[in-house]
Amino acid sequence: MKFLKSCPVILLAVLGLLLPGAVSSALAAEKTVVIGFTASRTGKLNVEGMRQINGLNLWVEQVNKAGGVKLPDGTQVKFVAKDYDDESKKERVQELYTKLISTDKADFLISPYSSGLADAAAVIAQQYNKIMITTGAASDSTYKKGYTLVYQAYTPASRYLTGALDLLGKLDPSAKKMAIVHEKDKFSTDVVNALKAYGETKGYQIALFEGYDSGTTDFAPFINKIPPGVDAIMGGGHFADTTTFAKQLYEKKVKTKMIALLVAPPEPKFAELGEACISVIGSSQWEPLAKYSPETAKAANLEYFGPTVADFVSSYKGKFNEDPSYHSAGGYVAGLILQKAILKSGSTDTAKVKAAMDAMDLMTFYGRIKFAADPKNHGLQVGHEMVYIQWFKDKQGKPKKEVVWPETGKTASAFVCPVR
């Protein structure tokens, strides 16, 4: 026994013969899963990118604090996030995702923010047989390339602004003329091409269909091309350019019934435009006002998983001292999706987690999550729907957001743009 005391390895082996179950349990008590991603900490996408990072990191903190995910063999799975700054540049993404997998040994991947960057990362995920959940990436086309391990958290781009036209039809059935001005990047182009096609099926005249380069700051040449009498101006791109576009529309006193733009309007920071933000409508993947709950899940005959809307909002505000945007919610729900898939499969094995992802259909604080499992659209989000917000004035005259569409979830009735 004196010899055994001085040789812990031999002691462990002896105990392993006597109590194999106990030793196996001790050795398998905890497993660390590395989640790899790039994040736009700098560059033109940093506002949206940082919100996404905040949401994901909050999920990591909360799931680990709660003990992680317990597997059937008793293993407690904990998570650690590993990321690099992609600087909002596509050319950085593939190199960094390769490094995350090869050097940092990432087990699962989350996409960078934006469809263009996520599309570049998807190639690497599939090549190295790694599941990647794309969040902050709405383009449909990524999921039509035959990938089997890439899963989309966002409502696809093809459905991003079509609801705004439905709302316009409800507000003013006589409205039939619109102008589309958009950033010429992958995401925005996918959105407006689908919007144009949908508008034409509804009998709308597309009076202007114009793209601008990423990084544009002077929108006068595009605004000057908007014909008088258009019922709606739609488009935009990402936070910086869309905010500037909205501001310059206001400064030039452009008259129209509806302004519906991408990405920027749902961000709390958009309120800094003051009067220029009032009446602007934005399509949002999620809002703090959203009414997703265990009750709505039950009514839809779905399982509810994760925190309530109120709990998520409270914890996010407590940590970051700001209201969460849909980018924040998208980052959090990406982690939640992975957590549920590991829990359901009882494993961290890629094939087993993939099977759980393919079969997933549940309700979360973010809304419904369900992926297409057919080869032509594998991983495309088919469960989640957009909500539309509009900026109002509160009793003190300050900007505030309300959900105005769809009608089943609205918190206020939409209104046409005031005469400027």
SULZI-V853535 format. One line per field, one symbol per residue. phi: phi as a letter, one per 40 degrees, with the letter a starting at -180 (. if undefined). psi: psi as a letter, one per 20 degrees, with the letter a starting at -180 (. if undefined). Layout:
# SULZI-V853535
phi->???
psi->???
This chain:
# SULZI-V853535
phi->.cccccbcccdcccccccbccccccccbcabcbcbbabbccbgcbccccccccdcccccdcccccchgbccdcgcccbbbcbabccggbccccccccccdccccfccbbbcccgccccccccdcdcccfbcbccbgabdccdcbbgcbbbbcccccdcbcbccccccccccadccabbbbbaccbccccccccccdccccccgccccabbbbcdgcbbcdccccccccgccabbhgabccccccccccccccfccacabbbcgcdccdcccccgdcccgcbbcbcabdcdbcadccccccfbcbbgccdccccccccccbfaccccccccccccccccdccccccgabcdcccdccccccaabbdchcbabcbcdcbdgccbbcbcbbbbcbbcccgccacbcbacccbcbaccbcdccc
psi->hhghhinhggghgghhhgmhgggggghkhqppppoqrqpmhraijhggghgggggghggggghghjjbpprhjipoprqppprqoikkphihghghhgghgggilphqqqrrpqhghhhhhhgggghjlpppppqkoiphhhjkjjqijppphqpqhijgihhhhggghggniipjpqpopqqlrgghggghghggggghhjjqpnhpnpqqqpipiojghghhioqqjqhqpqcaeagghhggggghgghjlpprhpoorqgghiphhhiiichiipipqqpphqqhiqkprhghgghjlqqpparrgggggghghhhikqqqrhhghhgghghhggghhggghkrjpgghhghhghipnrprhiaqopqpiqhhkpippihqqqqpqqprpahjjqqqqqpiqrhhjqirpqqqpqp.
